[in-house]
Amino acid sequence: MPSAAIARPASRTPFRPIGLWQLTIVGVAILVLLGANFGTNSDMEDIATKSSMLNTPIQAAVLGTLVWLAVHYRGLQTRALPALVPFLVLLALAAGSSLWSQAPDASLRRSLSLMSLLALAVYAQTVLGTVAFCRVHVLVTWIAAGASLAAAVVVPHSAFDLGEYATAIRGIFTQKNTLGDAMVVGTLALMYVVLKRRRVVGSDIATLVMAAAVIRLAQSTTALLLFLMIVTSTVYALLWMRGTAASIYGIILLTVLILSLALVMTMDPKAVYGALGKNETLTGRVQIWRAVVQAGQGWPLLGYGYSAFWLPDTHMVGDIWYEIGWKSPSAHSGYLDTIMQIGVLGLGILGWIAALTVVRAVKAIGRDRLAEGWWALTILATILFYNYDESSLPQPDIHLFQWALAFLACACPPMLHTVPIRLGFRAGDRPGGQFGRGPAR
């Protein structure tokens, strides 16, 4: 049965309409979290991953607007903060790391970015509504894909990667894997919209085809595997929702197929790596991991400061680059980067948040809120898999944002109402969920 949350409201809502400017800010904020480069990339390998000078003022403008929105809707958003306590603990550690950081100013700046990320998550849940936010995210995914393909035609020196992957498109991002990742998180946003709708429509298929094509052009193996995992997870959930005999047979068949693939990977990993265009060192990542552990002197308890490890003027990073023979911007492992930045303590906090996410998701599923619970579990699985050979943790990026949003969505059941949004674009759940009592202030 289609959700009544997307129907036109029968009565006047006390909440103020959300205009085009707020939706625009949300779209720009998503692009910032995705790591879009608001300019052209360099064709020199030593500075290829540096962002345009336009990024800083745009990020500052988004941060300022989010602060204003937090004040404007404080009556709604402050009620949601207790549900976000685990992430606030992470924020406290990130900000506190400036006391022992190699670069205190960098740690403080990135802590502000993390704070704005959490503020956006609270706004998305309590004011805009998670379904509406995900719809905006899907639209931004189309924009990012279109802009990247256009850049490949108009400014190919900027839109194509360098070195070994010179034929891979990076588009409006600084790396090809970042473009592939943008398609992955866009697919996650689409997943929530589909699960709330309980069916697939033509535009969903078009979005999936577009995302798969862009991932192929970006030559991102990790993104491809995650894309397939998310699509499979969505199919599982839809079959579960139907509850028919045919759905049960479909779930069994899909499970057998997945287990068979897992068995093949276990029995002949070399063949699997070869089919994916990888080797047993995961394209040199094993060498990076060893160099990082050696340079970081083991497993520090508190780390070297939030976003303060990969600084080019430190002897540790210099040693890593000398050891591996190229200037890697990260450890290519979110778990290692977390330990180097906020220590074993920080990794423990993330593990605690992951455990709480599983508990909340299972409770949501048990309360007949399969969309929220299944979505949260899929997001968590995506983050855990992605950070095995790529780095997003503990950075304030789109992955951490989606995690916080799903965490809130499981804790704050939406009420069957709509948010009035101008231009005929309506949200999928009432502002504030269980926290929304009275008009926004």
VMD Tcl script that draws the C-alpha trace (Angstrom):
set ca {
  {0.00 0.00 0.00}
  {1.55 3.37 -0.99}
  {2.58 5.55 1.93}
  {0.05 8.21 2.88}
  {3.05 10.41 3.69}
  {3.33 11.56 0.07}
  {-0.32 12.53 -0.31}
  {-1.47 16.17 -0.35}
  {-2.34 17.30 3.17}
  {-6.02 17.52 3.94}
  {-5.57 20.34 6.42}
  {-3.35 23.33 6.88}
  {-0.02 22.58 8.51}
  {1.42 24.97 11.12}
  {4.89 24.69 9.56}
  {6.24 27.36 7.25}
  {6.72 26.48 3.58}
  {10.21 25.56 2.46}
  {11.21 27.66 -0.52}
  {13.55 27.17 -3.46}
  {16.47 28.82 -1.71}
  {16.52 26.19 1.05}
  {16.39 23.36 -1.48}
  {19.24 25.03 -3.39}
  {21.35 25.27 -0.24}
  {20.65 21.59 0.46}
  {21.78 20.69 -3.06}
  {24.99 22.70 -2.76}
  {25.64 21.18 0.69}
  {25.33 17.69 -0.82}
  {27.84 18.62 -3.54}
  {30.24 19.87 -0.86}
  {29.87 16.63 1.11}
  {30.43 14.62 -2.07}
  {33.76 16.39 -2.53}
  {32.87 18.23 -5.74}
  {35.53 20.59 -7.05}
  {33.99 23.96 -7.92}
  {36.62 24.67 -10.55}
  {38.96 22.74 -12.84}
  {41.45 20.06 -11.80}
  {45.17 20.33 -12.37}
  {46.85 18.12 -14.96}
  {49.93 17.78 -12.71}
  {50.05 14.66 -10.55}
  {51.65 16.33 -7.54}
  {48.71 18.75 -7.10}
  {45.99 16.75 -8.84}
  {43.97 16.20 -5.66}
  {43.88 19.85 -4.61}
  {40.52 21.58 -4.75}
  {39.67 24.87 -6.42}
  {39.98 28.13 -4.48}
  {36.22 28.50 -4.93}
  {35.58 25.58 -2.59}
  {36.48 27.45 0.60}
  {34.08 30.41 0.19}
  {31.30 28.07 -0.97}
  {31.82 25.83 2.06}
  {31.85 28.88 4.33}
  {28.58 30.13 2.80}
  {26.94 26.72 3.30}
  {28.19 26.57 6.90}
  {26.80 30.04 7.63}
  {23.43 29.16 6.14}
  {23.23 25.94 8.14}
  {23.93 27.90 11.32}
  {21.10 30.28 10.43}
  {18.74 27.36 9.73}
  {19.68 25.78 13.06}
  {18.71 28.99 14.85}
  {15.57 29.49 12.77}
  {14.25 25.96 13.40}
  {15.72 25.60 16.88}
  {12.34 24.63 18.33}
  {12.33 21.49 16.19}
  {15.99 20.65 15.99}
  {16.94 20.86 19.66}
  {14.47 18.05 20.41}
  {16.38 15.75 18.06}
  {19.82 16.31 19.59}
  {19.49 13.62 22.33}
  {19.02 11.02 19.59}
  {22.36 12.09 18.13}
  {24.45 11.87 21.31}
  {26.89 9.19 20.01}
  {27.82 11.40 17.06}
  {28.16 14.39 19.41}
  {30.68 12.34 21.41}
  {32.63 11.82 18.18}
  {32.44 15.58 17.54}
  {33.77 16.29 21.05}
  {36.75 13.99 20.48}
  {37.47 15.53 17.07}
  {37.39 19.06 18.47}
  {39.29 18.05 21.60}
  {42.07 16.51 19.50}
  {43.18 20.05 18.64}
  {44.79 20.08 22.11}
  {47.38 17.49 21.01}
  {47.10 17.83 17.24}
  {50.07 18.30 14.91}
  {48.00 21.07 13.31}
  {45.47 22.48 15.84}
  {44.00 24.94 13.34}
  {43.30 22.15 10.82}
  {41.65 20.01 13.50}
  {39.43 22.89 14.64}
  {38.39 23.76 11.07}
  {37.46 20.17 10.25}
  {35.61 19.89 13.56}
  {33.48 22.84 12.42}
  {32.81 20.93 9.18}
  {31.74 17.90 11.23}
  {29.46 20.11 13.31}
  {27.83 21.54 10.17}
  {27.39 17.99 8.83}
  {25.48 16.96 11.96}
  {23.45 20.18 11.80}
  {22.47 19.33 8.21}
  {21.46 15.81 9.27}
  {19.21 17.20 12.01}
  {17.69 19.72 9.58}
  {17.11 17.01 6.96}
  {15.29 14.81 9.46}
  {13.34 17.38 11.48}
  {12.52 20.09 8.95}
  {12.79 18.91 5.35}
  {12.00 15.24 5.91}
  {14.23 12.31 5.00}
  {12.28 11.33 1.87}
  {12.38 14.86 0.48}
  {16.07 15.15 1.26}
  {16.80 11.88 -0.54}
  {14.85 13.09 -3.56}
  {17.01 16.20 -3.66}
  {20.07 13.97 -3.31}
  {19.01 11.85 -6.29}
  {18.58 15.05 -8.34}
  {22.06 16.20 -7.29}
  {23.42 12.81 -8.39}
  {22.04 13.43 -11.87}
  {23.57 16.92 -11.87}
  {26.96 15.61 -10.75}
  {26.90 12.88 -13.40}
  {25.82 15.26 -16.16}
  {28.39 17.89 -15.18}
  {31.14 15.25 -15.06}
  {30.30 13.92 -18.51}
  {30.07 17.45 -19.89}
  {33.47 18.26 -18.37}
  {34.94 15.21 -20.08}
  {33.91 16.72 -23.42}
  {34.61 20.41 -22.77}
  {37.72 20.28 -20.53}
  {39.17 16.76 -20.90}
  {42.49 17.77 -19.29}
  {40.55 18.44 -16.09}
  {37.92 15.70 -16.28}
  {40.16 12.68 -16.84}
  {42.35 11.11 -14.17}
  {46.13 10.94 -14.39}
  {48.81 8.28 -14.59}
  {47.75 4.65 -14.78}
  {44.05 5.61 -14.95}
  {44.34 8.36 -17.55}
  {41.34 6.91 -19.43}
  {39.09 7.07 -16.33}
  {36.72 10.00 -15.89}
  {36.85 11.98 -12.65}
  {34.63 14.79 -13.91}
  {33.95 17.53 -11.37}
  {35.82 15.61 -8.67}
  {39.54 15.44 -7.92}
  {39.74 11.65 -8.22}
  {37.96 9.01 -10.27}
  {37.03 7.00 -7.17}
  {35.30 10.05 -5.72}
  {33.06 10.24 -8.79}
  {32.24 6.54 -8.45}
  {31.51 7.04 -4.76}
  {29.12 9.89 -5.59}
  {27.09 7.46 -7.66}
  {27.11 4.93 -4.80}
  {25.70 7.33 -2.20}
  {23.19 8.60 -4.76}
  {22.01 5.01 -5.18}
  {21.64 4.78 -1.39}
  {19.44 7.89 -1.42}
  {17.33 6.35 -4.20}
  {17.04 3.16 -2.15}
  {15.26 4.97 0.68}
  {12.84 6.66 -1.72}
  {12.04 3.30 -3.35}
  {11.53 1.53 -0.02}
  {9.19 4.25 1.22}
  {7.24 4.02 -2.04}
  {7.38 0.18 -1.91}
  {7.76 -0.14 -5.65}
  {10.10 0.75 -8.51}
  {9.16 3.25 -11.23}
  {10.74 4.11 -14.55}
  {12.77 7.04 -13.21}
  {14.37 4.71 -10.65}
  {15.56 2.38 -13.41}
  {16.93 5.35 -15.37}
  {18.86 6.54 -12.31}
  {20.36 3.10 -11.76}
  {21.42 2.80 -15.40}
  {23.00 6.26 -15.27}
  {24.87 5.49 -12.03}
  {26.17 2.17 -13.37}
  {27.37 3.82 -16.59}
  {29.21 6.59 -14.74}
  {30.83 4.08 -12.36}
  {32.02 2.13 -15.40}
  {33.49 5.28 -16.96}
  {35.19 6.12 -13.67}
  {36.71 2.61 -13.57}
  {36.02 2.39 -9.85}
  {35.96 -1.26 -8.75}
  {34.95 -0.53 -5.16}
  {32.07 1.65 -6.32}
  {30.86 -1.06 -8.69}
  {30.81 -3.70 -5.95}
  {28.99 -1.37 -3.56}
  {26.48 -0.42 -6.26}
  {25.64 -4.08 -6.84}
  {25.37 -4.67 -3.09}
  {22.94 -1.76 -2.65}
  {20.76 -2.86 -5.57}
  {20.68 -6.41 -4.18}
  {19.79 -5.13 -0.72}
  {16.94 -3.07 -2.19}
  {15.58 -6.10 -4.04}
  {15.73 -8.13 -0.82}
  {13.76 -5.48 1.07}
  {11.10 -5.12 -1.65}
  {10.62 -8.89 -1.78}
  {10.32 -8.97 2.01}
  {7.70 -6.22 1.91}
  {5.57 -8.15 -0.55}
  {5.48 -11.27 1.64}
  {4.10 -13.51 -1.12}
  {5.18 -17.05 -1.93}
  {6.91 -15.83 -5.08}
  {8.79 -13.26 -3.00}
  {10.01 -15.95 -0.63}
  {11.28 -18.04 -3.54}
  {13.00 -14.94 -4.89}
  {14.75 -14.33 -1.56}
  {15.94 -17.94 -1.44}
  {17.24 -17.81 -5.02}
  {19.03 -14.53 -4.39}
  {20.60 -15.91 -1.21}
  {21.87 -19.00 -2.99}
  {23.38 -16.84 -5.73}
  {25.17 -14.60 -3.22}
  {26.52 -17.55 -1.24}
  {27.78 -19.15 -4.47}
  {29.66 -15.98 -5.40}
  {31.13 -15.79 -1.89}
  {32.30 -19.41 -2.20}
  {34.01 -18.67 -5.51}
  {35.80 -15.67 -3.97}
  {37.00 -17.82 -1.08}
  {38.23 -20.70 -3.23}
  {40.00 -18.69 -5.94}
  {40.69 -15.12 -4.78}
  {43.38 -14.58 -7.45}
  {40.85 -15.14 -10.23}
  {38.42 -12.75 -8.57}
  {41.09 -10.05 -8.21}
  {42.05 -10.53 -11.83}
  {38.46 -10.24 -13.02}
  {38.15 -6.96 -11.10}
  {41.39 -5.60 -12.50}
  {43.15 -5.88 -9.15}
  {46.03 -7.88 -7.73}
  {46.59 -9.46 -4.33}
  {48.11 -6.22 -3.02}
  {44.85 -4.39 -3.92}
  {46.68 -2.10 -6.38}
  {49.45 -1.28 -3.93}
  {47.22 -0.65 -0.91}
  {48.93 -3.30 1.23}
  {52.21 -1.45 0.80}
  {50.53 1.82 1.86}
  {49.03 0.19 4.95}
  {52.41 -1.14 6.08}
  {54.07 2.22 5.52}
  {51.35 4.07 7.45}
  {51.55 1.72 10.46}
  {55.33 1.99 10.49}
  {55.38 5.79 10.17}
  {52.61 6.21 12.74}
  {54.60 4.15 15.24}
  {51.94 1.51 15.77}
  {48.47 2.15 17.13}
  {48.31 5.51 18.98}
  {45.62 5.86 21.63}
  {44.61 9.45 20.77}
  {46.12 9.86 17.30}
  {47.86 12.87 15.79}
  {44.83 15.15 15.52}
  {41.58 15.22 13.55}
  {42.48 15.73 9.87}
  {46.05 16.47 10.97}
  {47.94 13.35 9.88}
  {48.23 13.68 6.10}
  {50.12 16.98 6.12}
  {52.83 17.21 3.42}
  {55.29 19.05 5.67}
  {55.44 16.33 8.37}
  {58.24 13.79 8.45}
  {55.77 10.89 8.88}
  {53.96 11.59 5.61}
  {57.29 12.21 3.90}
  {58.48 8.79 5.03}
  {55.27 7.16 3.75}
  {55.54 8.80 0.35}
  {59.20 7.83 0.08}
  {58.40 4.23 0.99}
  {55.55 3.78 -1.50}
  {57.02 5.94 -4.27}
  {54.07 8.29 -4.82}
  {52.09 10.96 -2.97}
  {49.05 9.13 -1.60}
  {46.46 11.53 -0.10}
  {45.26 8.93 2.42}
  {45.92 5.49 3.88}
  {43.32 3.97 1.53}
  {41.79 2.50 4.67}
  {39.32 4.46 6.73}
  {40.15 2.38 9.79}
  {43.87 3.23 9.60}
  {43.11 6.89 8.95}
  {40.81 6.96 11.97}
  {43.52 5.52 14.22}
  {46.14 7.94 12.91}
  {43.85 10.94 13.41}
  {41.82 10.28 16.58}
  {43.47 7.10 17.76}
  {42.24 3.74 18.93}
  {39.79 5.66 21.12}
  {38.21 7.23 18.05}
  {37.93 3.87 16.32}
  {36.28 2.50 19.46}
  {33.71 5.31 19.40}
  {32.90 4.56 15.77}
  {32.51 0.89 16.67}
  {30.14 1.88 19.48}
  {28.07 3.98 17.05}
  {27.99 1.05 14.60}
  {26.69 -1.29 17.30}
  {24.01 1.23 18.31}
  {23.04 1.59 14.64}
  {22.43 -2.15 14.37}
  {20.33 -2.09 17.55}
  {18.25 0.86 16.36}
  {17.80 -0.63 12.90}
  {16.64 -3.99 14.27}
  {14.19 -2.22 16.59}
  {12.86 -0.16 13.68}
  {12.33 -3.30 11.60}
  {10.57 -4.93 14.53}
  {8.23 -1.94 14.72}
  {7.19 -2.34 11.09}
  {9.53 0.40 9.86}
  {11.44 -1.77 7.45}
  {12.46 1.11 5.16}
  {14.33 2.98 7.89}
  {15.89 -0.10 9.51}
  {16.97 -1.80 6.29}
  {18.31 1.48 4.89}
  {20.40 2.08 8.02}
  {21.86 -1.44 7.88}
  {22.71 -1.04 4.20}
  {24.38 2.33 4.82}
  {26.42 0.82 7.65}
  {27.45 -2.14 5.49}
  {28.44 0.26 2.70}
  {30.62 2.31 5.06}
  {32.27 -0.75 6.56}
  {33.04 -2.21 3.13}
  {34.12 1.08 1.56}
  {36.62 1.87 4.30}
  {38.40 -1.44 3.86}
  {40.38 -0.17 0.86}
  {39.24 3.46 0.60}
  {39.14 6.29 3.14}
  {36.07 8.18 4.22}
  {36.18 7.68 7.99}
  {36.50 9.76 10.09}
  {36.14 12.66 7.66}
  {32.99 14.83 7.58}
  {31.84 13.62 4.18}
  {28.70 12.23 2.60}
  {29.15 8.76 4.11}
  {29.23 10.02 7.68}
  {26.30 12.30 6.90}
  {24.15 9.44 5.57}
  {25.08 7.41 8.62}
  {23.94 10.18 10.96}
  {20.73 10.72 8.96}
  {19.86 7.00 9.01}
  {20.66 6.91 12.73}
  {18.16 9.72 13.29}
  {15.59 8.20 10.93}
  {15.52 4.99 12.98}
  {15.16 6.91 16.24}
  {12.58 9.43 15.05}
  {9.56 7.72 13.46}
  {7.96 10.09 10.95}
  {4.31 11.01 11.29}
  {2.04 10.62 8.28}
  {1.92 14.24 7.22}
  {3.59 16.38 4.58}
  {5.89 19.38 4.70}
  {4.65 22.25 2.55}
  {7.36 22.97 0.00}
  {6.89 25.53 -2.74}
  {7.10 24.53 -6.43}
  {4.92 21.48 -5.72}
  {7.80 19.49 -4.24}
  {6.56 17.82 -1.08}
  {8.39 15.92 1.60}
  {7.69 12.39 2.66}
  {7.31 12.90 6.38}
  {6.32 15.55 8.85}
  {8.98 17.98 10.05}
  {10.35 16.87 13.37}
  {8.99 13.33 13.31}
  {8.21 12.61 16.93}
  {9.95 15.85 17.89}
  {7.76 18.13 15.75}
  {5.31 19.67 18.18}
  {3.96 23.08 17.32}
  {5.00 25.53 14.62}
  {8.64 26.03 13.64}
  {10.37 28.96 15.23}
}
mol new
graphics top color blue
foreach p $ca { graphics top sphere $p radius 0.5 }
foreach p [lrange $ca 0 end-1] q [lrange $ca 1 end] { graphics top cylinder $p $q radius 0.2 }
display resetview
